């Protein structure tokens, strides 16, 4: 009878330790995500204030600290759009496309960057390629049509 009690206590102790360690792992991840969110908020505020150079420097720091994070890359792209740094936007998109070749949404964004650099034929060919790669993906059609609408190409948006 005592050996059963000892075994039961051992099992209960093991289960408690296991759940404690797994809970600790969960809590250890939360502060890092919370810190990233706080840092991204600072970067967003710098962008809203129009201090693009400081925002880029801060995002460079965040990229070194957190690695290639999609939220960080998104803020870089927002800065490049707002600051009219279209060649930097294109470089960022090309780097993303090299990591996920044929991504239709990235191709549509690249078409947007080309259009902003006044490369209309390049933009049209990239938007066409995005639609081909996207197949039946409605989001790709919405992206391309949205870009065309933004630039006043209403017929092109309707055709898309």
DSSP file (Angstrom, degrees, kcal/mol; ACC not computed):
  #  RESIDUE AA STRUCTURE BP1 BP2  ACC     N-H-->O    O-->H-N    N-H-->O    O-->H-N    TCO  KAPPA ALPHA  PHI   PSI    X-CA   Y-CA   Z-CA
    1    1 A X     >        0   0    0      0, 0.0     4,-1.8     0, 0.0     5,-0.1   0.000 360.0 360.0 360.0 -40.8    0.0    0.0    0.0
    2    2 A X  H  >  +     0   0    0      1,-0.2     4,-2.5     2,-0.2     5,-0.2   0.854 360.0  55.3 -65.5 -35.1    2.8    2.4    0.8
    3    3 A X  H  > S+     0   0    0      1,-0.2     4,-2.2     2,-0.2    -1,-0.2   0.861 106.6  51.3 -67.5 -33.4    4.5    1.8   -2.5
    4    4 A X  H  > S+     0   0    0      2,-0.2     4,-2.6     1,-0.2    -1,-0.2   0.901 110.5  48.7 -67.3 -40.3    1.3    2.8   -4.3
    5    5 A X  H  X S+     0   0    0     -4,-1.8     4,-2.7     2,-0.2    -2,-0.2   0.911 111.7  48.9 -64.6 -41.7    1.1    6.0   -2.3
    6    6 A X  H  X S+     0   0    0     -4,-2.5     4,-2.3     2,-0.2    -2,-0.2   0.909 112.8  47.9 -64.4 -41.7    4.8    6.8   -3.1
    7    7 A X  H  X S+     0   0    0     -4,-2.2     4,-2.5     2,-0.2    -2,-0.2   0.909 112.3  49.0 -65.6 -42.2    4.1    6.1   -6.8
    8    8 A X  H  X S+     0   0    0     -4,-2.6     4,-2.6     2,-0.2    -2,-0.2   0.913 111.9  48.6 -64.5 -42.5    1.0    8.3   -6.8
    9    9 A X  H  X S+     0   0    0     -4,-2.7     4,-2.7     2,-0.2    -1,-0.2   0.892 111.2  51.1 -62.6 -39.2    2.9   11.1   -5.0
   10   10 A X  H  X S+     0   0    0     -4,-2.3     4,-2.6     2,-0.2    -2,-0.2   0.920 111.0  47.5 -64.2 -43.6    5.7   10.7   -7.6
   11   11 A X  H  X S+     0   0    0     -4,-2.5     4,-2.7     2,-0.2    -2,-0.2   0.928 113.4  47.8 -63.7 -44.7    3.2   10.9  -10.5
   12   12 A X  H  X S+     0   0    0     -4,-2.6     4,-2.5     1,-0.2    -2,-0.2   0.914 113.0  48.5 -62.7 -43.0    1.5   14.0   -9.0
   13   13 A X  H  X S+     0   0    0     -4,-2.7     4,-2.5     2,-0.2    -1,-0.2   0.905 111.9  49.5 -63.1 -41.9    4.8   15.7   -8.3
   14   14 A X  H  X S+     0   0    0     -4,-2.6     4,-2.6     2,-0.2    -2,-0.2   0.928 111.8  47.9 -63.1 -45.8    6.0   14.9  -11.9
   15   15 A X  H  X S+     0   0    0     -4,-2.7     4,-2.5     2,-0.2     5,-0.2   0.910 112.5  49.3 -63.0 -42.7    2.7   16.3  -13.4
   16   16 A X  H  X S+     0   0    0     -4,-2.5     4,-2.3     1,-0.2    -1,-0.2   0.920 112.4  47.4 -62.6 -44.1    3.0   19.5  -11.3
   17   17 A X  H  X S+     0   0    0     -4,-2.5     4,-2.5     2,-0.2     5,-0.2   0.913 111.4  51.8 -63.3 -42.0    6.6   20.0  -12.3
   18   18 A X  H  X S+     0   0    0     -4,-2.6     4,-2.4     1,-0.2    -2,-0.2   0.942 112.9  43.6 -61.1 -49.0    5.8   19.4  -15.9
   19   19 A X  H  X S+     0   0    0     -4,-2.5     4,-2.3     1,-0.2    -1,-0.2   0.856 112.3  53.8 -66.8 -34.3    2.9   22.0  -15.9
   20   20 A X  H  X S+     0   0    0     -4,-2.3     4,-2.2    -5,-0.2    -1,-0.2   0.928 111.1  45.3 -64.3 -44.1    5.0   24.5  -13.9
   21   21 A X  H  X S+     0   0    0     -4,-2.5     4,-2.0     2,-0.2    -2,-0.2   0.897 113.6  48.8 -67.6 -39.7    7.8   24.3  -16.4
   22   22 A X  H  X S+     0   0    0     -4,-2.4     4,-1.7    -5,-0.2    -1,-0.2   0.894 111.8  49.7 -68.9 -36.4    5.5   24.6  -19.4
   23   23 A X  H  X S+     0   0    0     -4,-2.3     4,-2.4     2,-0.2    -2,-0.2   0.893 108.1  53.6 -65.9 -39.2    3.7   27.5  -17.9
   24   24 A X  H  X S+     0   0    0     -4,-2.2     4,-2.3     1,-0.2    -2,-0.2   0.902 106.9  52.4 -61.0 -40.4    7.1   29.2  -17.2
   25   25 A X  H  X S+     0   0    0     -4,-2.0     4,-1.3     2,-0.2    -1,-0.2   0.882 109.2  49.9 -62.0 -38.5    7.9   28.8  -20.9
   26   26 A X  H  X S+     0   0    0     -4,-1.7     4,-1.3     1,-0.2     3,-0.3   0.927 112.9  45.5 -64.9 -45.0    4.6   30.4  -21.8
   27   27 A X  H  X S+     0   0    0     -4,-2.4     4,-1.2     1,-0.2    -2,-0.2   0.827 107.2  58.9 -70.0 -30.8    5.3   33.4  -19.5
   28   28 A X  H  X S+     0   0    0     -4,-2.3     4,-0.7     1,-0.2    -1,-0.2   0.839 106.6  48.7 -66.5 -31.5    8.9   33.7  -20.7
   29   29 A X  H  X S+     0   0    0     -4,-1.3     4,-2.0    -3,-0.3     5,-0.2   0.838 100.8  65.6 -76.5 -32.5    7.7   34.3  -24.3
   30   30 A X  H  X S+     0   0    0     -4,-1.3     4,-2.9     1,-0.2     5,-0.2   0.907  96.7  51.9 -61.1 -46.0    5.1   36.9  -23.3
   31   31 A X  H  X S+     0   0    0     -4,-1.2     4,-2.6     1,-0.2    -1,-0.2   0.890 109.2  51.6 -60.9 -36.4    7.5   39.6  -22.1
   32   32 A X  H  X S+     0   0    0     -4,-0.7     4,-2.4     2,-0.2    -1,-0.2   0.934 113.2  43.9 -64.4 -45.2    9.5   39.4  -25.4
   33   33 A X  H  X S+     0   0    0     -4,-2.0     4,-2.6     2,-0.2    -2,-0.2   0.893 113.9  51.3 -64.9 -38.7    6.3   39.8  -27.5
   34   34 A X  H  X S+     0   0    0     -4,-2.9     4,-2.2    -5,-0.2    -2,-0.2   0.893 110.2  48.9 -65.3 -38.9    5.2   42.6  -25.2
   35   35 A X  H  X S+     0   0    0     -4,-2.6     4,-2.7    -5,-0.2    -2,-0.2   0.903 110.5  51.0 -66.9 -40.8    8.5   44.3  -25.6
   36   36 A X  H  X S+     0   0    0     -4,-2.4     4,-2.8     2,-0.2     5,-0.2   0.931 109.9  50.0 -60.5 -45.2    8.3   44.0  -29.3
   37   37 A X  H  X S+     0   0    0     -4,-2.6     4,-1.9     1,-0.2    -2,-0.2   0.912 111.5  48.3 -60.2 -42.7    4.8   45.4  -29.3
   38   38 A X  H  X S+     0   0    0     -4,-2.2     4,-1.8     2,-0.2    -1,-0.2   0.919 112.7  48.2 -62.9 -43.7    6.1   48.4  -27.2
   39   39 A X  H  X S+     0   0    0     -4,-2.7     4,-2.2     1,-0.2    -2,-0.2   0.896 110.1  51.4 -65.0 -39.9    9.0   48.9  -29.5
   40   40 A X  H  X S+     0   0    0     -4,-2.8     4,-2.7     1,-0.2    -1,-0.2   0.860 106.6  55.4 -64.7 -34.4    6.8   48.8  -32.6
   41   41 A X  H  X S+     0   0    0     -4,-1.9     4,-2.2    -5,-0.2    -1,-0.2   0.898 107.0  49.6 -64.1 -40.4    4.6   51.4  -31.0
   42   42 A X  H  X S+     0   0    0     -4,-1.8     4,-2.1     2,-0.2    -2,-0.2   0.934 111.9  48.1 -62.9 -45.8    7.5   53.7  -30.6
   43   43 A X  H  X S+     0   0    0     -4,-2.2     4,-2.0     1,-0.2    -2,-0.2   0.911 110.3  52.1 -61.4 -42.4    8.5   53.2  -34.2
   44   44 A X  H  X S+     0   0    0     -4,-2.7     4,-2.6     1,-0.2    -1,-0.2   0.901 108.5  51.0 -61.5 -40.9    4.9   53.8  -35.3
   45   45 A X  H  X S+     0   0    0     -4,-2.2     4,-1.9     1,-0.2    -1,-0.2   0.889 107.7  52.5 -65.4 -38.5    4.8   57.1  -33.3
   46   46 A X  H  <>S+     0   0    0     -4,-2.1     5,-2.1     2,-0.2     4,-0.5   0.896 110.5  48.7 -62.0 -39.2    8.1   58.2  -35.0
   47   47 A X  H ><5S+     0   0    0     -4,-2.0     3,-1.3     1,-0.2    -2,-0.2   0.932 109.2  51.7 -66.3 -45.2    6.5   57.6  -38.4
   48   48 A X  H 3<5S+     0   0    0     -4,-2.6    -1,-0.2     1,-0.3    -2,-0.2   0.841 108.1  52.5 -61.0 -32.9    3.3   59.5  -37.4
   49   49 A X  T 3<5S-     0   0    0     -4,-1.9    -1,-0.3    -5,-0.2    -2,-0.2   0.606 115.6-118.8 -77.3 -10.4    5.5   62.4  -36.4
   50   50 A X  T < 5S+     0   0    0     -3,-1.3     2,-1.6    -4,-0.5     3,-0.2   0.615  70.4 137.6  83.7  12.1    7.2   62.3  -39.8
   51   51 A X     >< +     0   0    0     -5,-2.1     4,-2.1     1,-0.2    -1,-0.2  -0.559  19.8 162.3 -90.1  72.4   10.6   61.6  -38.3
   52   52 A X  H  >  +     0   0    0     -2,-1.6     4,-2.6     1,-0.2    -1,-0.2   0.852  65.5  54.7 -66.5 -38.3   11.5   59.0  -40.9
   53   53 A X  H  > S+     0   0    0     -3,-0.2     4,-2.3     2,-0.2    -1,-0.2   0.935 112.2  43.2 -63.6 -45.6   15.2   59.0  -40.4
   54   54 A X  H  > S+     0   0    0      1,-0.2     4,-2.6     2,-0.2    -1,-0.2   0.880 112.8  54.1 -66.2 -36.2   14.9   58.3  -36.7
   55   55 A X  H  X S+     0   0    0     -4,-2.1     4,-2.6     2,-0.2    -2,-0.2   0.909 109.0  47.9 -63.6 -41.3   12.2   55.7  -37.4
   56   56 A X  H  X S+     0   0    0     -4,-2.6     4,-2.4     2,-0.2    -2,-0.2   0.925 112.1  49.4 -65.2 -44.2   14.5   53.9  -39.8
   57   57 A X  H  X S+     0   0    0     -4,-2.3     4,-1.9     1,-0.2    -2,-0.2   0.913 112.7  47.9 -59.2 -42.9   17.4   54.0  -37.3
   58   58 A X  H  X S+     0   0    0     -4,-2.6     4,-2.3     1,-0.2    -2,-0.2   0.901 110.9  50.2 -66.9 -40.8   15.1   52.6  -34.6
   59   59 A X  H  X S+     0   0    0     -4,-2.6     4,-2.8     2,-0.2    -1,-0.2   0.864 106.8  55.6 -65.6 -34.9   13.7   49.9  -37.0
   60   60 A X  H  X S+     0   0    0     -4,-2.4     4,-2.0     2,-0.2    -1,-0.2   0.922 108.8  48.1 -60.0 -43.1   17.3   48.9  -37.8
   61   61 A X  H  X S+     0   0    0     -4,-1.9     4,-1.9     2,-0.2    -2,-0.2   0.914 112.3  48.7 -61.7 -43.9   17.9   48.5  -34.1
   62   62 A X  H  X S+     0   0    0     -4,-2.3     4,-3.6     1,-0.2     5,-0.5   0.894 108.5  53.3 -65.1 -39.6   14.7   46.4  -33.8
   63   63 A X  H  X S+     0   0    0     -4,-2.8     4,-1.9     1,-0.2    -1,-0.2   0.894 109.9  48.1 -63.3 -39.0   15.7   44.2  -36.7
   64   64 A X  H  < S+     0   0    0     -4,-2.0    -1,-0.2    -5,-0.2    -2,-0.2   0.861 118.2  41.8 -66.4 -34.8   19.0   43.5  -35.1
   65   65 A X  H  < S+     0   0    0     -4,-1.9    -2,-0.2    -5,-0.2    -3,-0.2   0.905 130.6  21.2 -79.7 -43.3   17.3   42.7  -31.8
   66   66 A X  H  < S-     0   0    0     -4,-3.6    -3,-0.2     1,-0.3    -2,-0.2   0.538  98.3-134.9-107.4  -9.4   14.3   40.7  -33.1
   67   67 A X     <  -     0   0    0     -4,-1.9     2,-1.5    -5,-0.5    -1,-0.3  -0.385  61.7 -13.7  85.5-168.0   15.4   39.5  -36.5
   68   68 A X  S    S+     0   0    0     -2,-0.1     2,-0.4    -4,-0.1    -1,-0.1  -0.564  76.8 173.5 -74.1  92.3   13.4   39.5  -39.7
   69   69 A X     >  -     0   0    0     -2,-1.5     4,-2.4     1,-0.1     5,-0.2  -0.861  35.7-137.0-105.6 136.4    9.9   40.2  -38.3
   70   70 A X  H  > S+     0   0    0     -2,-0.4     4,-2.2     1,-0.2     5,-0.1   0.843 105.0  54.3 -62.8 -34.3    7.0   40.8  -40.6
   71   71 A X  H  > S+     0   0    0      2,-0.2     4,-1.8     1,-0.2    -1,-0.2   0.897 109.4  47.9 -66.8 -38.5    5.7   43.7  -38.5
   72   72 A X  H  > S+     0   0    0      2,-0.2     4,-2.3     1,-0.2    -2,-0.2   0.930 111.8  49.5 -66.1 -45.6    9.1   45.4  -38.7
   73   73 A X  H  X S+     0   0    0     -4,-2.4     4,-2.3     1,-0.2    -2,-0.2   0.878 108.2  54.7 -61.3 -37.3    9.3   44.9  -42.5
   74   74 A X  H  X S+     0   0    0     -4,-2.2     4,-2.1     1,-0.2    -1,-0.2   0.899 107.8  48.7 -63.6 -40.1    5.8   46.3  -42.8
   75   75 A X  H  X S+     0   0    0     -4,-1.8     4,-2.5     2,-0.2    -2,-0.2   0.893 108.1  54.3 -68.2 -38.3    6.8   49.5  -40.9
   76   76 A X  H  X S+     0   0    0     -4,-2.3     4,-2.6     1,-0.2    -2,-0.2   0.952 109.8  48.0 -55.5 -48.3    9.9   49.8  -43.1
   77   77 A X  H  X S+     0   0    0     -4,-2.3     4,-2.0     1,-0.2    -2,-0.2   0.882 109.3  52.9 -63.4 -38.1    7.6   49.7  -46.2
   78   78 A X  H  X S+     0   0    0     -4,-2.1     4,-2.9     2,-0.2    -1,-0.2   0.922 110.2  48.2 -61.9 -43.0    5.2   52.3  -44.6
   79   79 A X  H  X S+     0   0    0     -4,-2.5     4,-3.2     1,-0.2     6,-0.3   0.947 110.2  50.8 -61.4 -48.5    8.1   54.6  -44.1
   80   80 A X  H  <>S+     0   0    0     -4,-2.6     5,-2.5     1,-0.2     4,-0.2   0.852 113.5  46.3 -61.8 -33.7    9.4   54.2  -47.6
   81   81 A X  H ><5S+     0   0    0     -4,-2.0     3,-1.1    -5,-0.2    -1,-0.2   0.956 116.1  43.7 -69.6 -50.4    6.0   55.0  -48.9
   82   82 A X  H 3<5S+     0   0    0     -4,-2.9    -2,-0.2     1,-0.3    -3,-0.2   0.863 117.7  44.9 -64.9 -36.4    5.4   58.0  -46.7
   83   83 A X  T 3<5S-     0   0    0     -4,-3.2    -1,-0.3    -5,-0.2    -2,-0.2   0.415 110.3-121.3 -88.0   1.9    8.9   59.4  -47.3
   84   84 A X  T < 5 +     0   0    0     -3,-1.1     2,-0.9    -4,-0.2     3,-0.2   0.862  63.0 146.6  58.3  38.6    8.7   58.7  -51.0
   85   85 A X     >< +     0   0    0     -5,-2.5     4,-1.9    -6,-0.3     3,-0.4  -0.572  13.0 160.1 -98.3  65.7   11.7   56.5  -50.8
   86   86 A X  H  >  +     0   0    0     -2,-0.9     4,-2.5     1,-0.2    -1,-0.2   0.798  65.9  55.8 -68.1 -31.5   10.4   54.3  -53.6
   87   87 A X  H  > S+     0   0    0      2,-0.2     4,-2.2    -3,-0.2    -1,-0.2   0.888 108.9  48.8 -68.2 -36.1   13.7   52.7  -54.6
   88   88 A X  H  > S+     0   0    0     -3,-0.4     4,-2.4     2,-0.2    -2,-0.2   0.893 110.1  52.3 -66.2 -39.2   14.2   51.6  -51.0
   89   89 A X  H  X S+     0   0    0     -4,-1.9     4,-2.4     1,-0.2    -2,-0.2   0.929 109.4  49.2 -60.1 -45.4   10.7   50.2  -51.0
   90   90 A X  H  X S+     0   0    0     -4,-2.5     4,-2.7     1,-0.2    -2,-0.2   0.910 109.7  51.3 -62.3 -42.6   11.5   48.3  -54.2
   91   91 A X  H  X S+     0   0    0     -4,-2.2     4,-2.1     2,-0.2    -1,-0.2   0.913 110.5  48.9 -60.9 -42.5   14.7   46.9  -52.6
   92   92 A X  H  X S+     0   0    0     -4,-2.4     4,-2.1     1,-0.2    -1,-0.2   0.919 112.7  47.4 -63.4 -43.8   12.8   45.7  -49.6
   93   93 A X  H  X S+     0   0    0     -4,-2.4     4,-2.8     1,-0.2    -2,-0.2   0.895 110.0  52.3 -66.0 -39.8   10.2   44.1  -51.7
   94   94 A X  H  X S+     0   0    0     -4,-2.7     4,-2.1     2,-0.2    -1,-0.2   0.884 108.9  50.9 -63.2 -37.6   12.8   42.4  -53.9
   95   95 A X  H  X S+     0   0    0     -4,-2.1     4,-1.0     2,-0.2    -1,-0.2   0.913 112.0  47.0 -65.3 -41.6   14.4   41.0  -50.8
   96   96 A X  H  X S+     0   0    0     -4,-2.1     4,-1.7     1,-0.2     3,-0.5   0.906 111.2  51.3 -65.2 -40.9   11.1   39.6  -49.6
   97   97 A X  H  < S+     0   0    0     -4,-2.8    -1,-0.2     1,-0.2    -2,-0.2   0.859 104.2  57.5 -65.8 -34.7   10.3   38.1  -53.0
   98   98 A X  H  < S+     0   0    0     -4,-2.1     3,-0.4     1,-0.2    -1,-0.2   0.812 109.0  46.6 -65.3 -27.2   13.7   36.4  -53.1
   99   99 A X  H  < S+     0   0    0     -4,-1.0    -2,-0.2    -3,-0.5     2,-0.2   0.798 129.2  23.6 -82.6 -30.5   12.7   34.7  -49.8
  100  100 A X  S >< S-     0   0    0     -4,-1.7     3,-1.5    -5,-0.1    -1,-0.2  -0.643  88.3-157.4-133.1  75.8    9.2   33.7  -51.1
  101  101 A X  T 3  S+     0   0    0     -3,-0.4     3,-0.1     1,-0.2    -3,-0.1  -0.214  73.7  17.4 -59.2 139.9    9.5   33.7  -54.9
  102  102 A X  T 3  S+     0   0    0      1,-0.3     2,-0.6     2,-0.1    -1,-0.2   0.572  75.7 158.8  79.8   9.4    6.3   34.1  -56.9
  103  103 A X    <>  -     0   0    0     -3,-1.5     4,-2.2    -6,-0.2    -1,-0.3  -0.547  31.1-154.0 -66.7 114.4    4.3   35.5  -54.0
  104  104 A X  H  > S+     0   0    0     -2,-0.6     4,-2.1     1,-0.2    -1,-0.2   0.836  89.4  53.4 -66.0 -32.7    1.5   37.3  -55.8
  105  105 A X  H  > S+     0   0    0      2,-0.2     4,-2.1     1,-0.2    -1,-0.2   0.898 110.8  46.8 -68.5 -38.7    0.8   39.9  -53.1
  106  106 A X  H  > S+     0   0    0      2,-0.2     4,-2.6     1,-0.2    -2,-0.2   0.879 110.5  53.0 -68.6 -36.9    4.4   40.9  -53.0
  107  107 A X  H  X S+     0   0    0     -4,-2.2     4,-2.1     2,-0.2    -2,-0.2   0.895 108.6  50.3 -63.7 -38.7    4.5   41.1  -56.8
  108  108 A X  H  X S+     0   0    0     -4,-2.1     4,-1.8     2,-0.2    -2,-0.2   0.912 110.9  49.0 -64.9 -41.5    1.5   43.4  -56.7
  109  109 A X  H  X S+     0   0    0     -4,-2.1     4,-2.3     2,-0.2    -2,-0.2   0.900 109.4  52.3 -63.4 -39.8    3.2   45.6  -54.1
  110  110 A X  H  X S+     0   0    0     -4,-2.6     4,-2.5     1,-0.2    -1,-0.2   0.887 106.1  54.2 -63.9 -37.9    6.3   45.7  -56.3
  111  111 A X  H  X S+     0   0    0     -4,-2.1     4,-2.4     2,-0.2    -1,-0.2   0.897 107.2  51.5 -59.7 -40.1    4.1   46.8  -59.2
  112  112 A X  H  X S+     0   0    0     -4,-1.8     4,-2.4     2,-0.2    -2,-0.2   0.924 109.0  50.0 -61.2 -45.7    2.9   49.6  -56.9
  113  113 A X  H  X S+     0   0    0     -4,-2.3     4,-1.0     1,-0.2    -2,-0.2   0.896 111.2  49.3 -61.6 -40.3    6.5   50.6  -56.2
  114  114 A X  H  <>S+     0   0    0     -4,-2.5     5,-2.7     1,-0.2     3,-0.5   0.907 109.4  51.6 -65.7 -40.9    7.3   50.6  -59.9
  115  115 A X  H ><5S+     0   0    0     -4,-2.4     3,-2.1     1,-0.2    -2,-0.2   0.916 106.5  54.0 -61.5 -42.1    4.3   52.7  -60.7
  116  116 A X  H 3<5S+     0   0    0     -4,-2.4    -1,-0.2     1,-0.3    -2,-0.2   0.747 105.4  54.0 -65.1 -22.5    5.3   55.2  -58.0
  117  117 A X  T 3<5S-     0   0    0     -4,-1.0    -1,-0.3    -3,-0.5    -2,-0.2   0.229 123.6-108.6 -92.8  12.7    8.7   55.5  -59.7
  118  118 A X  T < 5S+     0   0    0     -3,-2.1     2,-0.9     1,-0.2    -3,-0.2   0.750  78.3 135.1  66.1  27.9    6.9   56.3  -63.0
  119  119 A X     >< +     0   0    0     -5,-2.7     4,-2.3     1,-0.2    -1,-0.2  -0.725  22.7 167.1-101.7  79.1    7.6   52.9  -64.6
  120  120 A X  H  > S+     0   0    0     -2,-0.9     4,-2.7     1,-0.2    -1,-0.2   0.907  72.7  47.3 -65.2 -45.2    4.1   52.3  -65.8
  121  121 A X  H  > S+     0   0    0      1,-0.2     4,-2.3     2,-0.2    -1,-0.2   0.888 112.7  50.5 -67.2 -36.8    4.9   49.4  -68.2
  122  122 A X  H  > S+     0   0    0      2,-0.2     4,-2.1     1,-0.2    -1,-0.2   0.903 111.5  48.8 -64.1 -40.8    6.9   47.7  -65.4
  123  123 A X  H  X S+     0   0    0     -4,-2.3     4,-2.7     2,-0.2     5,-0.2   0.935 111.1  49.6 -64.1 -46.5    4.0   48.2  -63.0
  124  124 A X  H  X S+     0   0    0     -4,-2.7     4,-2.4     1,-0.2    -2,-0.2   0.909 111.5  48.4 -60.8 -42.4    1.5   46.8  -65.5
  125  125 A X  H  X S+     0   0    0     -4,-2.3     4,-2.3     2,-0.2    -1,-0.2   0.884 113.0  48.0 -68.2 -35.9    3.6   43.7  -66.2
  126  126 A X  H  X S+     0   0    0     -4,-2.1     4,-2.6     2,-0.2    -2,-0.2   0.901 111.7  49.4 -69.7 -39.5    4.1   43.0  -62.5
  127  127 A X  H  X S+     0   0    0     -4,-2.7     4,-2.1     2,-0.2    -2,-0.2   0.900 111.7  49.4 -64.7 -39.2    0.4   43.4  -61.8
  128  128 A X  H  X S+     0   0    0     -4,-2.4     4,-2.1    -5,-0.2    -2,-0.2   0.921 111.7  48.5 -64.3 -43.2   -0.4   41.1  -64.6
  129  129 A X  H  X S+     0   0    0     -4,-2.3     4,-2.9     1,-0.2     5,-0.2   0.893 109.0  53.8 -63.1 -40.1    2.2   38.6  -63.3
  130  130 A X  H  X S+     0   0    0     -4,-2.6     4,-2.3     1,-0.2    -1,-0.2   0.916 109.1  48.4 -60.9 -43.0    0.7   38.9  -59.8
  131  131 A X  H  X S+     0   0    0     -4,-2.1     4,-1.0     2,-0.2    -1,-0.2   0.888 112.4  48.8 -65.7 -38.6   -2.8   38.1  -61.2
  132  132 A X  H  < S+     0   0    0     -4,-2.1     3,-0.5     1,-0.2    -2,-0.2   0.936 115.4  43.2 -64.8 -46.2   -1.4   35.0  -63.1
  133  133 A X  H  < S+     0   0    0     -4,-2.9    -2,-0.2     1,-0.2    -1,-0.2   0.826 110.6  57.5 -68.6 -31.5    0.5   33.7  -60.0
  134  134 A X  H >< S+     0   0    0     -4,-2.3     3,-2.4    -5,-0.2     2,-0.3   0.721  79.5 179.4 -73.8 -21.4   -2.5   34.5  -57.7
  135  135 A X  T 3< S-     0   0    0     -4,-1.0    -1,-0.2    -3,-0.5    -2,-0.1  -0.385  72.4  -8.9  58.9-119.3   -4.9   32.3  -59.8
  136  136 A X  T 3  S+     0   0    0     -2,-0.3     2,-0.6    -4,-0.0    -1,-0.3   0.306  96.7 130.0 -93.8   7.4   -8.3   32.4  -58.0
  137  137 A X    X>  -     0   0    0     -3,-2.4     4,-1.2     1,-0.2     3,-0.7  -0.511  43.8-161.7 -68.9 110.4   -7.0   34.3  -55.0
  138  138 A X  H 3> S+     0   0    0     -2,-0.6     4,-2.5     1,-0.2     5,-0.2   0.802  84.1  66.1 -65.5 -29.6   -9.4   37.2  -54.6
  139  139 A X  H 3> S+     0   0    0      1,-0.2     4,-2.6     2,-0.2    -1,-0.2   0.881  99.0  52.4 -61.0 -37.7   -7.0   39.1  -52.4
  140  140 A X  H <> S+     0   0    0     -3,-0.7     4,-2.6     2,-0.2     5,-0.2   0.929 109.7  48.2 -64.3 -44.4   -4.6   39.5  -55.3
  141  141 A X  H  X S+     0   0    0     -4,-1.2     4,-2.7     1,-0.2     5,-0.2   0.901 112.3  49.6 -62.0 -40.2   -7.3   40.9  -57.5
  142  142 A X  H  X S+     0   0    0     -4,-2.5     4,-2.5     2,-0.2    -2,-0.2   0.901 110.9  49.7 -66.8 -40.2   -8.4   43.3  -54.7
  143  143 A X  H  X S+     0   0    0     -4,-2.6     4,-2.5     2,-0.2    -2,-0.2   0.963 114.5  43.5 -60.4 -52.0   -4.8   44.5  -54.2
  144  144 A X  H  X S+     0   0    0     -4,-2.6     4,-2.4     1,-0.2    -2,-0.2   0.930 116.0  47.0 -63.3 -46.1   -4.2   45.1  -57.9
  145  145 A X  H  X S+     0   0    0     -4,-2.7     4,-2.6    -5,-0.2    -1,-0.2   0.896 111.3  53.1 -62.6 -38.7   -7.5   46.8  -58.4
  146  146 A X  H  X S+     0   0    0     -4,-2.5     4,-2.5    -5,-0.2    -2,-0.2   0.903 108.7  48.7 -62.5 -42.4   -6.9   48.9  -55.3
  147  147 A X  H  X S+     0   0    0     -4,-2.5     4,-1.5     2,-0.2    -2,-0.2   0.929 112.2  48.7 -63.5 -43.5   -3.6   50.1  -56.6
  148  148 A X  H  <>S+     0   0    0     -4,-2.4     5,-2.7     1,-0.2    -2,-0.2   0.906 111.7  49.4 -64.3 -40.5   -5.1   51.0  -59.9
  149  149 A X  H ><5S+     0   0    0     -4,-2.6     3,-1.8     1,-0.2    -1,-0.2   0.919 106.9  55.8 -62.0 -43.1   -8.0   52.9  -58.2
  150  150 A X  H 3<5S+     0   0    0     -4,-2.5    -1,-0.2     1,-0.3    -2,-0.2   0.834 109.9  46.1 -59.1 -32.5   -5.5   54.8  -56.0
  151  151 A X  T 3<5S-     0   0    0     -4,-1.5    -1,-0.3    -3,-0.2    -2,-0.2   0.291 120.9-105.5 -97.7  10.7   -3.7   56.0  -59.1
  152  152 A X  T < 5S+     0   0    0     -3,-1.8     2,-1.6     1,-0.2     3,-0.2   0.586  76.8 135.1  83.1  10.0   -6.9   57.0  -61.0
  153  153 A X     >< +     0   0    0     -5,-2.7     4,-2.2     1,-0.2    -1,-0.2  -0.591  19.6 161.3 -90.7  75.3   -6.9   54.1  -63.4
  154  154 A X  H  > S+     0   0    0     -2,-1.6     4,-2.4     1,-0.2    -1,-0.2   0.870  71.2  49.9 -67.7 -39.1  -10.6   53.4  -63.0
  155  155 A X  H  > S+     0   0    0     -3,-0.2     4,-2.6     2,-0.2    -1,-0.2   0.914 111.6  49.3 -65.1 -42.3  -11.0   51.4  -66.2
  156  156 A X  H  > S+     0   0    0      2,-0.2     4,-2.1     1,-0.2    -2,-0.2   0.891 111.3  49.7 -63.4 -39.1   -8.0   49.2  -65.3
  157  157 A X  H  < S+     0   0    0     -4,-2.2    -2,-0.2     2,-0.2    -1,-0.2   0.917 111.8  48.0 -64.9 -42.8   -9.4   48.6  -61.8
  158  158 A X  H  < S+     0   0    0     -4,-2.4    -2,-0.2     1,-0.2    -1,-0.2   0.893 110.5  51.8 -65.4 -39.2  -12.8   47.7  -63.3
  159  159 A X  H  <        0   0    0     -4,-2.6    -1,-0.2     1,-0.3    -2,-0.2   0.890 360.0 360.0 -62.6 -39.2  -11.1   45.3  -65.8
  160  160 A X     <        0   0    0     -4,-2.1    -1,-0.3    -5,-0.2    -2,-0.2   0.514 360.0 360.0 -64.6 360.0   -9.2   43.7  -63.0
